[in-house]
Amino acid sequence: MAKADPKTIEELLYWSYSCLAMAHSAVEKNQEKYLRVNYVIRARLYKGLMDGSMNIGTIFQDEKIKIIAGSTCSYCGAPGPLALDHLVPRSAGGQDSGDNLILACKPCNSSKGRRDLLEWMHTKGKFPPLLLLRRFLKLAIDWSLEHNIMNIKLQDVNGLDLPFKPEFIPIRYPPPSDLRLVSK
């Protein structure tokens, strides 16, 4: 695949997930910009995901982080009162399962409404916290594998009933200095 030019759902989701790994590695090291090592991480992970020699991480890692983050809004970091919110809304096929549920304050939950995480963040002009994005991408990848749509061309997704909107899946990530792992 040419840089940031995905043609299928598989290429889109795996490219975004690989970019996420690149961004995560840079943010963890407090880098201002991406370095060669970050691009190598992205390239190796993308190649491994595409040829089947690597897999996405488990939701278990995300659950540990969710517990450590404590009782704050997963979107903005505000303290309670909090409610459960669906990253992928039930109206779009999101499940009432732990991997799709996060804690959200009332203003964020109301503002997000029936939109998925990425569509809502896009309307706010914000890039989501990386760990939330990772959960979302894992859900999208798992759903796409389960429904055997990974090889669908992006030009053919109109009319498909997907629980995510491919046009909001990021293929370019901001500099690490503009990103955060969790909500503040």
Beta strands, then each sheet from edge to edge (+ up, - down):
strand 1: 82-86
strand 2: 101-105
sheet 1: 1+ 2-
end
